[in-house]
Every structure is written in structure tokens, then in C-alpha cells.
Amino acid sequence: MPRIIYVLINTLLLILIIYLIGRKMIVNIFRGRREKINQALDEIAEPIPPIEEDDPVKPIVSRNQAAIDAEIAHREKLLAELKEKFDRDQEALQREALLKSRSNLVQLTMDKAREYMKSEEFLQSMRDQEDKVADRILSLIKLTPGDMMYLERKGKLYVSLFSSYPLKLSTIGRIHEATDKLLEEVGGITSFRIVDNEEGLIGGFRLRIGDTVYDYTVKDRLYMLQQALNNMPLKETDFKSMLDKMRKTVDKIDIDVDIFQLGRVLSVSDGICWLDGLADIMYGELVEFLDTPKRKTGMVMDVQPDKIGVMIFGRFEHIETYTRVRRLGQMAEVPVGEELLGRVVNALGEPIDGKGRIWSHETRPIEYAAPAIPDRQPVKVPLETGIKAIDALVPIGRGQRELIIGDRQTGKTSIGVDTIINQKGKDVICIYVAIGQKETTVASIVDRLQKEGAMEYTTVVCAAASDSASLQYIAPFAGTAMAEYFMYKGKDVLIIYDDLSKHAIAYRELSLLLHRPSGREAYPGDIFYLHSRLLERSANIIDEAGGGSITALPIIETLAGDISAYIPTNVISITDGQIFLESDLFNAGQRPAVNVGLSVSRVGGSAQTKFMKQVASNLRTGLAQYREYASFTQFGAEIDEATRKTLATGERMMAALKQDRYSPMPTWEQALLIYAVSNGAADSWDPAQIGDFEKKLLQWFKNTQGPLCEEMKTGRKLDKETKARLDEALAAFGKTA
């Protein structure tokens, strides 16, 4: 114990000595720093003396001031971007909170409405209006075209009267008499039945004539109320405005007799179901499956005299035989707008990227008429892909449909992704539609687009291989609807369908399940119409019609290079040209593996700058001649000097057209490289070193030929003077290389 006390005393003494010695040093350090800070502040406060014109310090000060101004501007820009992002995030959080509040309020409203509508007071009021409602229903009843067709086949029509309580005999008699009279006028009879005390209706009654229902029940009122509240667009960002909107929505709900058509499920399998009833429904209309845990919809795909074929969107486990189906009276549609940019959505426009709800308030039908011929205009403005082999040989214009075709693993998707990346800063909206792709593949594409900063102007529509055939079928139509929104607002859009081969397979699967007769390669007879009505929606339209354009790059996969197969020939005949990627070229290291002989653009030089058109005018002929000579010389035949020179130039040009993935080039750089190689500037370089030649050439021109580079950027045709300057610059470069 004494030893512990002794140690503590020594420790305290040591701390005291350190404090006494170090205190003065610490005070001196802080005092010196304070004096330096005060001195710096005094220097800043003193006015800076004016600098004479010949003062050598002035340029340094000017440069420093310019750097400071640039730094200030950069920081202000960053602050503005951060503030904008903060405001967006805050608004999104507010809307998410409001959405949860609205869901709770909708549930509370429905509970209160259900409680009130079940009250004896309300039910009595509905009974008191029985005669008035019966008069209203009888003024609305009529026979539909579907009823007339059924009467022609059967001679009678079923009429059912459902009520939650026993109706007055006078009311039943009036309804029976009116329906008999309605059918007598067309030579038919009624099969009339009465079902009362139907507890599911809660209150009121409904009359069903054939497939048409005239409903005045509490159950239907609750359904209409819930649909109106759930479908109410949430544009507000404060609670009070949302409440006001909900009140107005409730006030506007029509309390008149609800008229709709009902059917029932006969059978369901593999995402396809057959319905009974709904004889007046049209192809492409939406239906809703009732009495399911979650709201399920489907689209009509086949209309036959005695049944309706419907494809179900998404999963279908809870849809069973005799499930009731309601006709919605609307076509399938998807959300559109600026809010979808930067997002990954499924074929229904629902987000699948984990970034929360998409706050879009506009929709467009997935099936829409293509622009009329008078509304179209010629394709003149180039859509630059940034790929040398394409921009020079098979140019693409805004509003064109250019097919990308080739075997599996030949770089088709890479061309599409590079083209999207190259649109950065060119005011072109991009939409990438992945059909039947693996989710990991789509994720890697999205990751690359994000790294390149391309997702800011891109929407990815994904119907993965694990999705149903119905979602793969509607995915390209959904993507086109999203593109049309921008086109009709005067913007240019690029859409890539990757790929339509899998789209055709999905449609073949649906058609076979719908028992349609199969034709060539088991495809249905309307497979050509499927892709033509999709691709015809891409066009360059006049200002009066909107002034925008949709450029379509559909992708088709071939087997063993067979471009004469059914689907490839179909799409080739629809599009304005094709880019054929050859497996042999790809395996030989030529990337991208564009086959010059089989690739063509029907727009041609109209979609090129004058500079590129000028330098690439003889390129196709030269490459075709090179490939012809190369096929002869592979057998070791003796060749003359002219042929040897042609082969050497062609080999260097093929090497110059090689390009790595995700590295698009500006058009003027492509044209400069092609001009240089074509005019012998690379004759002293080995073909394997053309990549180094390209880097040195472009770097040298940027460093030493600024004015000439600016002229080439304009894309104007080279006049004699500019051409002479370019030749002189190439000669000077040759001396330095």
C-alpha cells in the first residue's frame, strides 16, 4: 500500500513539472501563430498598389487572378449542382412521405366509406331511390354488337338481376318487361333470372344484359372510389395541397349508374388465359382480373367468336378458372417524360433500379399509329456513332432505321452502347431496350453508361430472359412510346432494340399458346407486321407535326452468318440499311467487325458532314478492291508493284478502322485519320503500328494546328486552300514522326 501511494505522488509531481515547463512554450507557439495571422490580415486590408504597364509582375498577377476567378466559378457551379441535387432529393423524400400518407389516408377513407355505406341510414336511402334508379337503368339499356352476334347464334340472351335485398315486385316487373321488349325488337327472347340477398353487393342492385353490367351497388361505389384515389397523380409536395386534391377527387366521383362489361376466365396457363364474354372488346385493350390479392391486368391478344385470348402482365398464380374479368375500356400505356431519364424500368414502366418511384404524370399508349407520309421529311442530319467504320462507310442519319446484324458475340451490343456514349453533349435522348438479355448483362451496360456519364440522357427498358414472354413482347413498344414523347416535343431520340430476334421468339411463343397457325420456322403469319408497325414509328417529322426524330438501331442475331433466314430478311426489308458484323473478321482481330461488302446505308452521304463525305468517297471502293486482291494473294500468287501498293494501303486502312470499345471519336478526327492514311501519310508505318500513328497524328494536330482543326470541326467541305494547308501539315508531321 505505501508503495502505491509513493508511485502516485511521483506521478503527480512529474505531471506538475511538465506543465510548468511546457506552459511557457505552448503560450509562445500560440502567440507567434496569432501574430502571423494578424500580419496576414493587415496585408490583405492594405490596398494593392497599381501595376505599371511594363511591370513584369503583371502577367503573373493576371494569371493568378484568372485562376482564382476560374476556381471561384467552378466552386459556384459545384454549389449550384449540389443545391439542385439537394432540392431534388428533398422533393423526392417529401413525395415519398406524402405517398405513404396518401396510402394511409386512402385506407382510412375506404374504411370510413365502407362503414358509412353499410349503415342502415345509407342503405335505406338506396332503397328509397329504387324506382328512380330503375328508371335511370332502363333509359340506358341497349344491345351491343356482341349481344347481336350472340343472338344470331343462340336466339336468346341471358339477363340477370342481382340485389342485396328483395326488390319490389313492381320494379322487377318493369325491368323484365323492358328487357323482353328490347329483345323482341330484334327477334330474340330473354332468359331472365333474379338473385336477391347477394351479400357481396352490400347495398343496391345491378342488371346484367349479356356481358354488359348496369351497376348501382355499394360494392361498385367502393371500387370506383378506391380506383380514383389510387390513380390520382401526386404532383403536390405539401400535405395540405394533397388533402385538397383528395377532397376534389372524392367530390368529382360520378354517383350515376356505372356501365361496364364483365367476363370470366375459362382457362389459364403459361401467362395466357382464355375468357368467356367481353364480345365487344378490341385487340390491344386492357382487362382487370378481379378478386385477386394484388391488382392484375392483361392485354387482349386474340378475339374469336366464342372466346378472348389475353396475355397476363407479370405473374399469374392467383388467377384461376372462373375469376371475374372487367373490361377497362383503355389501351395499354406506359409512363413517359423527363422523369424516366437516368432510370432502369421494366416493360410496364415500373422502376427496377432501386432508386424509388418515378414521378411521371404523363402516359402514352404502347401501340400508336406511325407518322403519316406527309408528316415525314428527308433524313439529312447525321447521327454520329463515334465509330470510324460506321460514320465513314455506313453513315446513320437522325430519323433513320439502321439494322445491326451478325452472329452471337460479334460486338452488336457494343456498337449500340458506343453510339449512346457518343451522344453526350449532342442533345439526343437515348433509350436502350433489352429484350431477353441476362440481368447481369444489362447491369454491366448500365454500369458502363453511368461511368461514361451517359445515363443522364438515357432510359433503359429491361425485359430480362427471366421475365414472361408477355413482358418481352411489349418491351420494344413501351420503349418506342417513351421515345415518341420526346419526338413530338421536337427532340431527337436514339432507340436501340437489343434484340428483335428474341422479341420474335417471344411473340412466337405467345402465338403458339394462343393456338394461332404457325408458318415458316413456326412463326405466325403476322410476324412481318409485328416489326414493321414497330419500326415505322421511327421517323424524322416536320415542324408542324412536332419537329423531332426517332433513330432506330434494331439488332438481329443470325446463326452461322445466315442473313437470308426468315426474321433477318423481314427486318432487312423494313429498315433503311444494315451493318453486318462478320464472325471471321471479329476472330481475326478486326474490331468492330463490319463487313463492308454486305453493309449498306440507304441514306448514304446525306447523313454525313461534307468533310467526311469528301474523304470517304473512295474508301468503300478501295476496301472492296483490297479484299478482292487479298483473296487472290492468299494462294501465294505473284503480284505486280501496283497491286502490292493497293494491298499495303488497304491493310493500313483496315488497321486504321480498328477501334476499342467505349472509345468513340469525334467525326473530324475520324475524317482526318482516313484522309491521312488514304493520302500516304502512314506509308512508312507498319500496319500493326497504325494505332500509335493515330495517337501521334491527332495529338500533333491539336498541339500545332489549332486553326486548321477548328475548320475541320465545322465539317465543311475542304476547298483548295484548306486542302493545301492540310497536305502541308501532313508533310510536316511526316518529318517529325
BADREN-320454 format. One record per residue (C-alpha): residue in one letter; x, y, z. Coordinates in steps of 0.25 Angstrom, whole numbers, plus 5000, padded with zeros to 4 digits. Each point is the difference from the previous one (the first is absolute). Layout:
AXYZ;...
// end
This chain:
M500050005000;P501150105004;R500749974986;I498750034992;I499950145008;Y501550034997;V499849974985;L498750094999;I500850115007;N501149994990;T499150004988;L499350125005;L501350085002;L500449964986;I498850054993;L500150135008;I501550024995;I499649974986;Y498850105001;L500950115006;I501149984989;G499149984988;R499050115003;K500950114996;M500449934987;I498549984996;V499750145003;N501150054991;I499649914989;F498650055000;R500450145002;G500949994987;R498949944992;R499150115004;E501050114996;K500249934986;I498450004998;N499950145004;Q501150044991;A499449934988;L498650065003;D500750145000;E500749974987;I498649964994;A499450135005;E501150094994;P499650054986;I500849934988;P500950114993;P499750014985;I500949934991;E500750074989;E499849954985;D501449965000;D500049935013;P500549864998;V499149955012;K498750044993;P499949874991;I500249925012;V499050075008;S499050004988;R500249854999;N499849985015;Q498750085000;A499549924988;A500349875007;I499350065013;D498850044991;A499949864994;E500149935013;I498950095006;A499149984987;H500349855002;R499650005014;E498850084998;K499649904989;L500249885010;L499250075010;A498950034990;E500049854996;L500049955015;K498950105003;E499249944988;K500249865004;F499750035015;D498750074995;R499649884991;D500349905011;Q499250085010;E498850014991;A500149844997;L500149985016;Q498850095001;R499249934989;E500449865006;A499450055014;L498850054993;L499849874993;K500049935013;S499150105006;R499149994988;S500049845001;N499650015014;L498950114997;V499449914989;Q499949895009;L499450085011;T499150064990;M499649874995;D499749945014;K499250135003;A499249994987;R499849855002;E499550025014;Y499150114995;M499449934988;K499749885009;S499250085009;E498549985001;E499850154997;F500750004986;L499549864996;Q498650055003;S500350124991;M500349914989;R498849925002;D499250134999;Q500650034987;E499749864994;D498950054990;K500950124996;V501249914997;A499249904993;D499450114990;R501550054998;I500549864997;L498849974990;S500350134993;L501549954998;I499849864996;K500349964985;L500549884992;T501550004997;P500649954987;G500549885008;D498549975005;M499550014986;M501149894995;Y499649915012;L498550024997;E500349964985;R500749875005;K499149965012;G498750074998;K499950055015;L500850095009;Y500249985015;V499550115010;S500350005014;L499650095012;F500850005012;S499650075013;S500550015014;Y498549995005;P498749964995;L499550104989;K498650044999;L499249924990;S499650124992;T501550034998;I500349864996;G498850004990;R500450134994;I501449954997;H499549874995;E499050064991;A501150104994;T501049904997;D499049914993;K499650124992;L501450034996;L500349864995;E498649984993;E500450124991;V501249914995;G499349875000;G500649945012;I499549965014;T500550015014;S500549905010;F499650095013;R500549965014;I500050075013;V501049995011;D499750085013;N500650005013;E501450014994;E500850045012;G501350034992;L499350124993;I499850065014;G498950094995;G499250044987;F499849914988;R500649974986;L499449964987;R500949924990;I499549984986;G501049914992;D501450055004;T499550145004;V499850045014;Y499250125005;D500550015014;Y499450085012;T500649935012;V500850035012;K501149914996;D500250074986;R500050135007;L501149965009;Y500849944988;M499850144993;L500450085012;Q501349915002;Q500450014986;A499850154999;L500950025013;N501149904996;N500150064986;M500050145004;P501350064995;L500950055011;K500550144995;E500050075013;T501150015010;D499350045013;F498949935008;K498950114999;S500050004985;M500049855000;L498850005009;D499350104991;K500249924988;M499549885007;R498750075004;K499850054986;T500249864995;V499049955009;D499050114996;K500249974985;I499649855001;D498849974992;I498949955008;D499249964988;V499849864995;D501349934996;I500049934987;F501149904997;Q500249864994;L500349875008;G500649874995;R500649885007;V501249914999;L499849874993;S501549955001;V501450065003;S501449944998;D501450064996;G499550145002;I498949994990;C498549995004;W498749984992;L498850085004;D498549984998;G499250124997;L500550144996;A499649984986;D500150154997;I501450015004;M501150044990;Y501449964998;G501050075009;E499050045011;L500349985015;V499249915009;E500149995015;F499949875008;L499150025012;D500149935013;T501549985000;P500950045012;K500750114991;R499550074988;K500349924988;T499850054985;G500149934987;M499950044985;V499149944990;M500849934989;D499049914993;V498550024997;Q499249884996;P498549994999;D499849925012;K501250035009;I501150115002;G501549975001;V500750095011;M501550015004;I500250035014;F501050105005;G500949945010;R499749885009;F498749934999;E500049905012;H498750075006;I499249994987;E499149885000;T498949954992;Y498750085001;T500850125005;R499250124996;V500650104990;R499650144998;R500250084987;L500750135003;G499750074987;Q501450054997;M501349964993;A501349955006;E500850125004;V501350035007;P500550135007;V500950094992;G500750135003;E501350065004;E499949935014;L500449874993;L501350054996;G501249935007;R499149895005;V499849854997;V498649954999;N499249884996;A499149984988;L498950065008;G500850135003;E500249965015;P501350035006;I501049885003;D501250085003;G499850015015;K499950164999;G498650015004;R498750044993;I500050074987;W499250135001;S499550004986;H498650064998;E499849974985;T499849874992;R499949964986;P499449874994;I501049904996;E499349984986;Y500050124992;A499850044986;A501350034992;P500250144995;A499250024987;I500950024987;P499650154999;D500650025014;R501349944997;Q501250074994;P501349954994;V501249965009;K501150104999;V500650025014;P501149895003;L499949925013;E501449985003;T500449875006;G501450035003;I500449874993;K500950024988;A499649884992;I498550055001;D500150154999;A500949994988;L499449884992;V498549985005;P499650145006;I498750015008;G499150125000;R499050055010;G498749934997;Q500649884993;R499849855003;E501449934999;L500049855003;I501249945008;I500149864996;G501049895003;D500349875007;R500049995015;Q501350065007;T500450094988;G499850145007;K498650044996;T499650055014;S501450075001;I499650084988;G498750045006;V500750045014;D501150084993;T498950084992;I499350035013;I501350055006;N500350084988;Q498750085001;K500550075013;G499950154998;K499349994987;D498550025005;V499649864996;I499149925010;C500449855000;I499149885003;Y500649865001;V499049885000;A500649875005;I499149884995;G500349865006;Q501450045005;K500649955013;E499850105011;T501550005003;T500350044985;V499050125002;A500650035013;S501450014994;I499550094989;V499350095010;D501350015008;R500850044987;L499050114997;Q500150055014;K501550014999;E500050074987;G498950105005;A499049954989;M498949965010;E499650145002;Y499350004986;T499749854999;T498949915004;V500249855001;V498849914998;C500349865004;A499149884997;A501049895005;A500149864996;S499449965013;D498750094997;S498849944994;A499850004985;S498950115001;L501050105006;Q501049974990;Y499050024989;I499550145005;A501450055004;P500450064986;F498650064998;A500250065014;G501450064997;T499450064987;A498950065007;M501050075010;A500850054988;E498850054993;Y499750095011;F501350084997;M499949994985;Y498650075000;K500750115009;G501050034990;K501249925005;D500949894994;V499949865005;L500949884998;I499449875004;I500749865000;Y499249874999;D500949895006;D499649914994;L498849984991;S500349854997;K499649975015;H498850104998;A499649914988;I500249875009;A499150065011;Y498950044990;R500149864994;E499849945014;L498850085003;S499449974986;L500249855002;L499450015014;L498850074993;H499949894990;R500350084988;P500449924988;S501550004998;G500750034987;R501550004996;E500949965012;A498849995009;Y499850164999;P498650054999;G499650064987;D499950155005;I501550005005;F500450104989;Y498850095004;L500549995015;H501450064996;S499550094989;R499050075009;L501150025011;L501150054991;E499150094991;R499850095013;S501450044998;A500150124991;N500550154998;I498750085001;I499750144995;D499950125010;E498550014999;A499949855005;G501050025011;G501350024993;G500849895007;S500549874996;I500249855004;T501249934995;A499849855002;L501249905001;P499349865000;I501049885003;I499849874994;E500849875003;T500349914989;L500449855000;A501349974993;G499950134992;D498749964993;I499450144997;S499049934991;A499249945011;Y498650045003;I500150105011;P501350074994;T499450024986;N498750055006;V500750115008;I501050034989;S498850034991;I499450095010;T501350085004;D500850114992;G501249914999;Q500949915009;I501349995007;F500549854998;L501049955010;E500849884995;S500549905010;D501349974992;L500450155000;F499750005015;N500849885003;A501150064991;G500150125010;Q499350104991;R499150075010;P498950054997;A499949884990;V499250084990;N499949934986;V500150114990;G499449924989;L498749965007;S499850125008;V499250124994;S499350135003;R498950044991;V500150145005;G501550014996;G500750134999;S498850085004;A500349965015;Q501550044999;T500750135002;K500650054987;F501449985005;M499849865004;K499249974987;Q501250064992;V501149925006;A499249875001;S499450014986;N501049894994;L500249935013;R499049894998;T500549974986;G501449995005;L499749915011;A499249914991;Q501250004990;Y500949965011;R499149885005;E500049954985;Y501550014998;A500249945014;S499149884997;F500949974987;T501450025007;Q499749915011;F500449894991;G501450054998;A499850064986;E501050104995;I499550144999;D500550134994;E500450135007;A498750074998;T499249885006;R501049995012;K499850155003;T498549994999;L500149885010;A500950085010;T499150124999;G498849915003;E500649935011;R500450135007;M498650054998;M499449885006;A500950025012;A499650155001;L498549965001;K500349915012;Q499550065013;D499949965014;R498649995008;Y499550125007;S500950104993;P499250084989;M500750104992;P499650144995;T499650004985;W501150104996;E501149915007;Q499549884992;A500050084987;L501450055003;L500549865002;I499449944988;Y500550114991;A501449995006;V500049844997;S499450024987;N501050104995;G501249925004;A500450075013;A500149865007;D500749934989;S501349995008;W499249945012;D499849855002;P498549975000;A500249945014;Q500450145005;I498950084994;G499450025014;D501350075004;F499950084987;E498650055003;K500350045014;K501250084996;L499350064988;L498850055008;Q500950065011;W500950074990;F498950074993;K499350045013;N501350065005;T500550074988;Q498850024990;G499050065009;P499350094989;L500049884990;C499449915010;E498950105003;E499750014985;M499949854999;K499149995012;T498950084992;G499949894990;R500150094988;K500549944987;L501550034998;D500350114990;K501350004992;E500650105010;T499649915012;K500449884993;A501450054997;R500250045015;L499649865004;D501049944991;E501050095004;A499749975015;L500149854997;A501350024993;A500550075012;F499549895009;G500749904992;K501350065003;T499850005015;A499449865001;
// end
